């Protein structure tokens, strides 16, 4: 993954059409690390994988506030 300072981040805001989708790269902080790939979505929880090889885990979707702009 490229340097996080050179990534365009978008605030996750479903009311403005900026919701999360499977395949998105997300983070708790814009420009922050770690970055995770969404591999599953529920109403309140999601399943994320660590692209750096840290495995797969379930987490509250509210934990992730930013996604990488496509």
C-alpha contacts under 8 A as a table, 3 or more apart, distances in Angstrom:
res1	aa1	res2	aa2	distance
2	X	6	X	7.28
2	X	7	X	7.64
3	X	6	X	5.73
3	X	7	X	7.21
4	X	7	X	5.36
4	X	31	X	5.13
4	X	32	X	6.96
4	X	33	X	7.73
5	X	31	X	5.77
7	X	31	X	7.22
7	X	68	X	6.83
7	X	69	X	7.88
8	X	68	X	5.97
8	X	69	X	5.54
9	X	30	X	5.91
9	X	31	X	7.37
9	X	66	X	6.28
9	X	67	X	5.66
9	X	68	X	4.64
9	X	69	X	5.39
10	X	18	X	7.57
10	X	30	X	7.94
10	X	66	X	5.62
10	X	67	X	5.38
10	X	68	X	6.10
10	X	69	X	5.64
11	X	18	X	7.09
11	X	65	X	6.01
11	X	66	X	4.62
11	X	67	X	6.51
12	X	18	X	5.26
12	X	19	X	5.40
12	X	20	X	6.59
12	X	64	X	7.84
12	X	65	X	5.33
12	X	66	X	5.23
12	X	67	X	6.46
13	X	16	X	5.58
13	X	17	X	6.62
13	X	18	X	4.87
13	X	19	X	5.58
14	X	17	X	4.95
14	X	18	X	4.96
14	X	19	X	4.19
14	X	20	X	7.69
15	X	18	X	7.28
15	X	19	X	7.86
16	X	19	X	7.90
20	X	24	X	6.65
20	X	67	X	7.59
21	X	24	X	5.70
21	X	38	X	7.10
21	X	41	X	7.40
22	X	37	X	7.79
22	X	38	X	5.01
22	X	39	X	5.28
22	X	40	X	5.84
22	X	41	X	6.64
23	X	37	X	5.90
23	X	38	X	5.21
23	X	39	X	6.02
24	X	37	X	5.66
24	X	38	X	5.54
24	X	67	X	6.59
24	X	68	X	7.12
25	X	35	X	6.37
25	X	36	X	5.45
25	X	37	X	4.45
25	X	38	X	6.40
25	X	67	X	5.54
25	X	68	X	5.64
26	X	35	X	5.57
26	X	36	X	5.32
26	X	37	X	6.27
26	X	38	X	7.19
26	X	64	X	6.20
26	X	65	X	7.48
26	X	66	X	5.58
26	X	67	X	4.18
26	X	68	X	6.34
27	X	30	X	6.70
27	X	32	X	6.62
27	X	33	X	6.68
27	X	34	X	6.40
27	X	35	X	4.89
27	X	36	X	6.36
27	X	64	X	5.24
27	X	65	X	6.50
27	X	66	X	5.40
27	X	67	X	6.28
28	X	32	X	7.00
28	X	33	X	7.85
28	X	63	X	5.96
28	X	64	X	4.35
28	X	65	X	5.22
28	X	66	X	6.20
29	X	32	X	4.76
29	X	33	X	7.36
29	X	64	X	7.59
29	X	65	X	6.62
29	X	66	X	6.28
30	X	65	X	7.94
30	X	66	X	5.79
30	X	67	X	7.77
32	X	35	X	7.44
34	X	50	X	7.95
35	X	50	X	6.98
35	X	51	X	7.60
36	X	48	X	5.82
36	X	49	X	5.59
36	X	50	X	4.92
36	X	51	X	6.37
37	X	48	X	5.38
37	X	49	X	5.26
37	X	50	X	6.44
37	X	51	X	6.74
38	X	41	X	7.29
38	X	46	X	6.97
38	X	47	X	6.00
38	X	48	X	4.54
38	X	49	X	6.58
39	X	46	X	7.63
39	X	47	X	5.51
39	X	48	X	5.41
39	X	49	X	6.67
40	X	46	X	5.45
40	X	47	X	4.69
40	X	48	X	6.91
41	X	44	X	7.99
41	X	45	X	6.38
41	X	46	X	4.40
41	X	47	X	6.34
42	X	45	X	5.09
42	X	46	X	5.61
44	X	60	X	6.05
44	X	61	X	5.62
44	X	62	X	7.36
45	X	58	X	6.88
45	X	59	X	5.64
45	X	60	X	4.31
45	X	61	X	4.76
45	X	62	X	7.85
46	X	58	X	5.68
46	X	59	X	5.54
46	X	60	X	6.12
46	X	61	X	5.39
47	X	56	X	6.91
47	X	57	X	5.62
47	X	58	X	4.37
47	X	59	X	6.28
48	X	56	X	5.61
48	X	57	X	5.61
48	X	58	X	6.32
48	X	59	X	7.38
49	X	53	X	7.92
49	X	54	X	7.19
49	X	55	X	5.63
49	X	56	X	4.27
49	X	57	X	6.54
50	X	53	X	5.53
50	X	54	X	4.93
50	X	55	X	5.67
50	X	56	X	6.54
51	X	54	X	7.12
59	X	63	X	7.24
60	X	63	X	5.55
60	X	64	X	7.92
61	X	64	X	5.86
62	X	65	X	6.73
64	X	67	X	7.92
